[in-house]
């Protein structure tokens, strides 16, 4: 989408766009590329000739001094003027004109907000499409044919020497970034045990050493033999109101710890916390490789969940069929513990999961409602709330349901989300933000 500016022209609101200016550029700028058009464009209003009505005729207010021989007018008529007006399709073709200023190599366009594509990586078609900015055009058909690729159109165009040089300069930024990354990787590889900082150059460290030496050996003399006024010393040591309150709170906390025995030595000695030797990671790799590994693992999990997803297009429930404030009596046999409307295989899976997770009566009731409902063919949506205090076994029910859908080969029908990463990790789930992309 192209951003436009709204302007008023001849009593009407019109939209202004640099792209439309280029597409309807004057005939004198026919062979100007979009790159040079952005660099050197000068857009101005046309000069108006004011006239005054006298009687039945119009009198021009321009200069009345004329050459008697009309030599200057004859010379002006013999020289053909360049038409700098926009083409008739432009909204400002009657009021504005355009021309290019003198070539200045120090004027270059700044490509914002997106960066230019690389010539050696990623999408070749996108790169060729972008570099065709050095090819004059008035519509997309001038850039490539209908069945032609951007790569083929790019190779067929004959770029001049200066354009090839500019395209080469486009890649200098990425070459500098690659060189910086390679240098940082080599530094990390050579000194893995040392902490490296980008500002810690040899000159900076030398300056810091000199400053430390100056402060340590050339500062003020605070000798122990120097006497101070006793009154001033006592004045500075008097605690204030806030300091007294802090000290009283600390003394009260210490007294409470002593009474409760928290500060008494343990009769069993110090606790055994195991080995304090730092663990060596099994894999040592950069953050970029870790991100790639995490993305690959996510893709693997998604493929595993959708492996048994049916490909047929079943009937989907229509959200507009919902009618508020309408009560209907429907069959809810799956709520019953002795529900038999399932296949024998499904019943074996439910009993196996119940035995594996040792659910109590309340947990089993919640689990059977969802499991029985999942065995129905084309069931209605089940909206169920599972609540309770901490430690009542909500997570155990969810783990049992995850095992049920896994054994039933319907992982695609079950998704666990939680508001925080800690809660999601307990159930091997995901956060709201990760799943919903917010």
C-alpha positions as CSV (number, residue, x, y, z in Angstrom):
1,X,0.0,0.0,0.0
2,X,1.2,3.5,-0.9
3,X,1.0,6.4,1.6
4,X,-0.6,9.5,0.1
5,X,-1.0,13.1,1.1
6,X,-4.3,14.9,0.8
7,X,-4.1,18.4,-0.8
8,X,-6.5,21.0,-2.2
9,X,-6.1,21.8,-5.8
10,X,-8.5,24.1,-7.8
11,X,-11.2,23.8,-5.1
12,X,-11.0,19.9,-5.0
13,X,-9.3,17.5,-2.6
14,X,-6.8,15.3,-4.4
15,X,-4.3,12.7,-3.2
16,X,-0.6,13.2,-3.9
17,X,1.8,10.3,-4.2
18,X,5.4,10.2,-5.4
19,X,4.6,7.0,-7.2
20,X,1.9,8.6,-9.3
21,X,4.2,11.6,-9.9
22,X,6.8,9.1,-11.4
23,X,4.3,7.2,-13.5
24,X,2.9,10.4,-15.0
25,X,6.3,12.2,-15.2
26,X,6.9,14.6,-18.1
27,X,8.0,13.3,-21.5
28,X,11.4,15.0,-21.0
29,X,12.0,12.6,-18.1
30,X,11.0,9.5,-20.1
31,X,14.3,7.6,-19.5
32,X,14.7,8.7,-15.8
33,X,14.9,5.8,-13.4
34,X,12.9,5.8,-10.1
35,X,16.2,6.0,-8.2
36,X,17.2,9.3,-9.9
37,X,13.7,10.6,-9.8
38,X,13.6,10.3,-6.0
39,X,17.1,11.9,-5.7
40,X,16.8,14.9,-8.1
41,X,13.1,15.7,-8.4
42,X,12.1,19.4,-8.2
43,X,8.3,19.9,-8.3
44,X,7.0,23.4,-8.7
45,X,3.9,25.4,-9.7
46,X,3.4,26.7,-13.2
47,X,3.6,30.5,-13.6
48,X,0.3,32.2,-14.0
49,X,-0.3,35.2,-16.4
50,X,-2.7,37.7,-14.8
51,X,-5.0,39.6,-17.2
52,X,-7.3,42.6,-16.6
53,X,-10.7,43.1,-18.3
54,X,-11.2,46.5,-20.0
55,X,-14.3,46.8,-22.0
56,X,-14.7,43.9,-24.3
57,X,-11.0,42.9,-24.4
58,X,-8.3,41.7,-22.0
59,X,-5.1,43.6,-21.4
60,X,-2.0,41.7,-20.3
61,X,-0.3,43.2,-17.2
62,X,3.1,42.0,-18.3
63,X,5.9,44.4,-19.2
64,X,4.9,46.9,-21.9
65,X,8.4,47.6,-23.0
66,X,8.9,45.8,-26.3
67,X,11.7,45.8,-28.7
68,X,10.6,47.8,-31.8
69,X,12.1,45.2,-34.1
70,X,10.7,42.3,-31.9
71,X,14.1,40.7,-32.1
72,X,13.8,39.0,-28.7
73,X,10.4,37.6,-29.4
74,X,11.6,36.1,-32.7
75,X,14.6,34.5,-30.9
76,X,12.3,33.1,-28.2
77,X,9.9,31.7,-30.7
78,X,12.7,30.0,-32.6
79,X,13.9,28.1,-29.5
80,X,11.6,25.2,-28.7
81,X,10.5,25.2,-25.0
82,X,10.6,22.0,-23.0
83,X,7.3,20.8,-21.7
84,X,7.7,20.0,-18.0
85,X,4.1,19.3,-17.3
86,X,2.9,16.0,-16.0
87,X,1.0,13.7,-18.3
88,X,-2.8,14.3,-18.6
89,X,-3.6,11.4,-16.3
90,X,-2.0,13.2,-13.3
91,X,-4.2,15.2,-10.9
92,X,-1.9,18.2,-11.0
93,X,-1.1,18.2,-14.7
94,X,-2.6,21.7,-15.2
95,X,-1.1,23.4,-12.1
96,X,2.3,21.8,-11.6
97,X,5.5,20.8,-13.4
98,X,8.6,18.8,-12.7
99,X,12.2,18.8,-13.6
100,X,15.5,17.3,-12.4
101,X,18.1,19.4,-10.6
102,X,21.8,19.2,-11.4
103,X,23.5,15.8,-10.7
104,X,24.8,15.7,-7.2
105,X,26.6,12.4,-6.1
106,X,26.2,13.3,-2.4
107,X,22.4,13.1,-2.6
108,X,21.2,9.5,-1.9
109,X,17.8,8.2,-0.9
110,X,17.3,6.8,2.5
111,X,15.3,3.6,2.3
112,X,13.0,3.6,5.4
113,X,11.5,1.9,7.3
114,X,12.6,-1.4,5.6
115,X,16.2,-2.3,4.7
116,X,17.3,-3.4,1.2
117,X,17.4,-7.1,0.5
118,X,20.7,-8.9,0.3
119,X,22.1,-10.1,-3.0
120,X,23.6,-13.3,-1.6
121,X,20.8,-14.6,0.6
122,X,17.1,-15.1,1.1
123,X,14.6,-14.4,-1.7
124,X,16.2,-13.9,-5.1
125,X,12.9,-12.8,-6.7
126,X,12.4,-10.0,-4.1
127,X,16.0,-8.8,-4.6
128,X,15.6,-8.6,-8.4
129,X,12.2,-6.9,-8.1
130,X,13.8,-4.2,-5.8
131,X,16.8,-3.7,-8.0
132,X,14.6,-3.0,-11.1
133,X,14.2,0.5,-9.6
134,X,17.1,1.3,-12.0
135,X,14.8,0.5,-15.0
136,X,12.5,3.2,-16.2
137,X,8.8,2.3,-16.1
138,X,5.3,3.8,-16.2
139,X,3.4,0.7,-15.2
140,X,4.2,-2.8,-13.9
141,X,4.0,-4.2,-17.4
142,X,7.1,-2.2,-18.3
143,X,9.1,-4.0,-15.6
144,X,8.3,-7.6,-16.6
145,X,5.9,-9.6,-18.9
146,X,2.9,-11.5,-17.5
147,X,4.5,-14.9,-17.5
148,X,8.1,-13.7,-16.9
149,X,9.8,-13.9,-13.5
150,X,11.6,-11.0,-11.8
151,X,14.9,-12.9,-12.0
152,X,14.6,-13.2,-15.8
153,X,13.6,-9.6,-16.2
154,X,16.5,-8.5,-14.0
155,X,19.0,-10.5,-16.1
156,X,17.6,-9.2,-19.4
157,X,17.9,-5.5,-18.5
158,X,21.1,-3.8,-19.4
159,X,22.3,-1.8,-16.4
160,X,25.0,0.9,-16.9
161,X,28.3,1.0,-15.0
162,X,27.1,3.5,-12.4
163,X,24.0,1.5,-11.6
164,X,26.0,-1.7,-11.1
165,X,28.3,0.2,-8.8
166,X,25.4,1.5,-6.7
167,X,23.9,-2.0,-6.4
168,X,27.3,-3.2,-5.2
169,X,27.3,-0.5,-2.5
170,X,23.9,-1.6,-1.3
171,X,25.5,-4.8,0.0
172,X,28.4,-3.1,1.9
173,X,26.3,-2.7,5.1
174,X,25.6,-6.4,5.2
175,X,29.3,-7.2,4.6
176,X,30.3,-5.0,7.5
177,X,27.7,-6.7,9.8
178,X,29.0,-10.2,8.7
179,X,32.6,-9.1,9.4
180,X,31.5,-7.8,12.9
181,X,29.7,-11.1,13.7
182,X,32.7,-13.2,12.5
183,X,35.1,-11.0,14.7
184,X,32.9,-11.4,17.7
185,X,32.6,-15.2,17.2
186,X,36.4,-15.5,16.9
187,X,36.9,-13.4,20.1
188,X,34.4,-15.6,22.0
189,X,36.1,-18.7,20.7
190,X,39.6,-17.6,21.8
191,X,38.6,-16.3,25.2
192,X,35.7,-18.5,26.4
193,X,36.7,-18.1,30.1
194,X,36.9,-14.3,30.0
195,X,34.1,-11.8,30.0
196,X,34.3,-9.6,26.8
197,X,32.8,-6.2,26.5
198,X,32.6,-4.1,23.3
199,X,33.8,-1.0,25.1
200,X,36.8,-2.7,26.7
201,X,39.4,-1.7,24.2
202,X,43.1,-1.4,25.1
203,X,43.0,2.4,25.0
204,X,39.9,2.4,27.3
205,X,41.4,0.0,29.8
206,X,44.7,2.0,29.9
207,X,42.8,5.2,30.6
208,X,40.9,3.5,33.4
209,X,44.2,2.2,35.0
210,X,45.6,5.7,34.9
211,X,42.5,7.2,36.5
212,X,42.6,4.5,39.2
213,X,46.3,5.3,39.9
214,X,45.6,9.0,40.1
215,X,42.7,8.5,42.5
216,X,44.7,6.0,44.7
217,X,47.9,7.8,45.1
218,X,47.3,11.5,44.5
219,X,44.0,12.1,46.4
220,X,43.5,13.9,49.7
221,X,45.4,12.7,52.8
222,X,43.0,11.1,55.3
223,X,45.6,10.1,57.9
224,X,44.6,8.4,61.1
225,X,46.6,10.9,63.2
226,X,44.4,13.8,62.1
227,X,42.0,15.0,64.9
228,X,38.4,16.0,64.4
229,X,36.1,18.1,66.4
230,X,34.3,15.9,68.9
231,X,31.1,17.9,68.8
232,X,30.8,17.6,65.0
233,X,31.6,13.9,65.1
234,X,28.8,13.2,67.6
235,X,26.4,15.4,65.6
236,X,26.9,13.3,62.5
237,X,26.4,10.1,64.4
238,X,22.9,11.0,65.8
239,X,20.3,8.7,64.0
240,X,17.2,10.3,62.5
241,X,13.6,9.2,62.9
242,X,13.6,6.9,59.9
243,X,16.9,5.3,60.9
244,X,15.6,4.7,64.4
245,X,12.5,3.0,63.0
246,X,14.7,0.8,60.8
247,X,16.9,-0.3,63.7
248,X,13.9,-1.1,65.9
249,X,12.4,-3.3,63.1
250,X,15.7,-5.1,62.6
251,X,16.1,-5.7,66.4
252,X,12.5,-7.0,66.6
253,X,13.1,-9.4,63.7
254,X,16.4,-10.7,65.2
255,X,14.7,-11.2,68.6
256,X,11.9,-13.2,67.0
257,X,14.4,-15.4,65.1
258,X,16.2,-16.1,68.4
259,X,13.1,-17.0,70.3
260,X,11.8,-19.3,67.5
261,X,15.2,-21.1,67.3
262,X,15.9,-20.3,63.7
263,X,19.4,-19.0,64.6
264,X,20.3,-22.1,66.7
265,X,22.9,-24.4,65.3
266,X,21.5,-27.5,63.6
267,X,22.1,-30.7,65.5
268,X,22.4,-32.6,62.2
269,X,25.0,-30.3,60.8
270,X,24.9,-28.5,57.5
271,X,22.4,-29.8,55.0
272,X,23.7,-31.9,52.1
273,X,23.1,-29.8,49.0
274,X,25.0,-32.2,46.7
275,X,27.9,-31.3,44.5
276,X,28.7,-27.6,44.0
277,X,30.7,-28.2,40.9
278,X,29.2,-26.2,38.0
279,X,27.4,-28.3,35.4
280,X,28.9,-28.3,32.0
281,X,26.1,-28.0,29.3
282,X,25.8,-30.8,26.9
283,X,25.5,-28.5,23.9
284,X,27.4,-25.2,23.7
285,X,26.1,-23.0,20.9
286,X,25.2,-19.4,20.1
287,X,21.9,-17.8,20.7
288,X,21.1,-17.9,17.0
289,X,21.5,-21.7,16.9
290,X,19.4,-22.1,20.1
291,X,16.6,-20.0,18.5
292,X,16.7,-22.2,15.4
293,X,16.6,-25.4,17.5
294,X,13.6,-24.1,19.4
295,X,11.7,-23.3,16.2
296,X,12.6,-26.7,14.8
297,X,11.2,-28.3,18.0
298,X,8.0,-26.3,17.8
299,X,7.5,-27.4,14.2
300,X,8.1,-31.0,15.2
301,X,5.5,-30.8,18.0
302,X,3.0,-29.2,15.6
303,X,3.5,-31.9,13.1
304,X,3.1,-34.6,15.8
305,X,-0.2,-33.0,16.9
306,X,-1.6,-32.8,13.3
307,X,-0.4,-36.2,12.2
308,X,-3.7,-37.9,12.8
309,X,-5.9,-34.9,11.9
310,X,-8.7,-35.9,9.5
311,X,-8.4,-34.4,6.1
312,X,-12.2,-34.6,5.3
313,X,-14.2,-31.4,5.5
314,X,-16.8,-32.2,8.1
315,X,-19.8,-30.0,9.0
316,X,-18.6,-27.1,11.2
317,X,-21.0,-25.6,13.8
318,X,-22.4,-22.3,12.8
319,X,-21.8,-19.6,15.4
320,X,-24.9,-17.7,14.2
321,X,-27.2,-20.7,15.3
322,X,-26.8,-19.6,18.9
323,X,-30.0,-18.2,20.4
324,X,-29.7,-16.5,23.8
325,X,-32.2,-17.0,26.6
326,X,-33.5,-20.2,25.0
327,X,-33.5,-23.4,27.1
328,X,-33.6,-26.8,25.4
329,X,-33.7,-30.3,26.8
330,X,-30.9,-32.3,25.2
331,X,-29.5,-35.7,25.8
332,X,-26.5,-35.6,28.2
333,X,-25.9,-39.4,28.8
334,X,-22.2,-38.9,28.6
335,X,-22.3,-37.2,32.0
336,X,-23.4,-40.5,33.6
337,X,-20.6,-42.7,34.9
338,X,-22.1,-45.8,33.3
339,X,-22.3,-44.3,29.9
340,X,-22.2,-47.1,27.2
341,X,-22.5,-45.2,24.0
342,X,-18.8,-45.7,23.1
343,X,-16.7,-48.3,21.3
344,X,-15.1,-51.0,23.5
345,X,-11.6,-49.6,22.5
346,X,-12.5,-46.2,23.9
347,X,-13.7,-47.7,27.1
348,X,-10.4,-49.6,27.5
349,X,-8.5,-46.4,27.0
350,X,-10.5,-44.6,29.6
351,X,-10.0,-47.3,32.2
352,X,-6.3,-47.5,31.4
353,X,-5.8,-43.8,32.0
354,X,-7.8,-43.9,35.2
355,X,-5.6,-46.7,36.5
356,X,-2.4,-44.9,35.4
357,X,-3.2,-41.6,37.1
358,X,-5.1,-42.9,40.2
359,X,-7.8,-40.3,40.1
360,X,-10.2,-39.9,43.1
361,X,-14.0,-39.8,42.7
362,X,-14.2,-36.1,42.1
363,X,-11.3,-36.2,39.6
364,X,-12.8,-39.2,37.8
365,X,-16.2,-37.5,37.5
366,X,-14.6,-34.5,35.7
367,X,-12.4,-36.7,33.6
368,X,-15.2,-39.0,32.4
369,X,-17.4,-36.1,31.4
370,X,-14.8,-34.9,28.9
371,X,-13.6,-38.3,27.8
372,X,-17.2,-39.6,27.2
373,X,-18.0,-36.5,25.3
374,X,-14.9,-36.9,23.1
375,X,-16.0,-40.4,22.0
376,X,-19.3,-39.2,20.6
377,X,-19.7,-38.7,16.8
378,X,-20.1,-35.1,15.8
379,X,-20.9,-33.8,19.3
380,X,-21.9,-30.3,20.2
381,X,-19.4,-28.0,21.9
382,X,-18.8,-28.8,25.6
383,X,-18.1,-25.7,27.7
384,X,-16.9,-26.9,31.1
385,X,-15.2,-25.2,34.0
386,X,-12.8,-27.1,36.2
387,X,-12.1,-25.2,39.4
388,X,-10.9,-25.8,42.9
389,X,-8.4,-24.7,45.5
390,X,-4.7,-25.3,45.2
391,X,-3.7,-28.9,45.7
392,X,-7.1,-30.4,44.8
393,X,-5.8,-32.2,41.7
394,X,-6.8,-29.9,38.8
395,X,-3.5,-30.4,37.0
396,X,-3.8,-34.2,37.5
397,X,-7.1,-34.2,35.6
398,X,-5.6,-32.2,32.8
399,X,-2.6,-34.6,32.6
400,X,-5.0,-37.5,32.4
401,X,-6.9,-35.9,29.6
402,X,-3.7,-35.2,27.7
403,X,-2.8,-38.9,28.0
404,X,-6.3,-39.9,26.9
405,X,-6.2,-37.8,23.7
406,X,-2.7,-39.0,23.0
407,X,-3.7,-42.7,23.3
408,X,-6.8,-41.9,21.2
409,X,-4.5,-40.3,18.5
410,X,-6.4,-37.0,18.7
411,X,-3.8,-34.6,20.0
412,X,-5.0,-32.0,17.5
413,X,-8.3,-31.7,19.6
414,X,-6.5,-30.8,22.8
415,X,-4.6,-27.6,23.5
416,X,-3.2,-26.5,26.9
417,X,-2.7,-22.8,27.5
418,X,-1.9,-20.8,30.7
419,X,-1.4,-17.2,31.6
420,X,2.2,-17.5,32.7
421,X,5.2,-19.5,31.6
422,X,5.5,-21.3,35.0
423,X,1.9,-22.5,34.9
424,X,2.3,-23.6,31.3
425,X,5.5,-25.5,32.1
426,X,3.8,-27.6,34.8
427,X,1.4,-29.0,32.2
428,X,3.7,-29.0,29.2
429,X,1.6,-26.4,27.6
430,X,2.0,-22.9,26.1
431,X,1.2,-19.3,27.2
432,X,-1.7,-17.3,25.8
433,X,0.7,-14.9,24.1
434,X,2.6,-17.7,22.3
435,X,-0.5,-19.5,21.0
436,X,-2.6,-16.5,20.0
437,X,0.4,-14.5,18.8
438,X,-0.3,-11.4,21.0
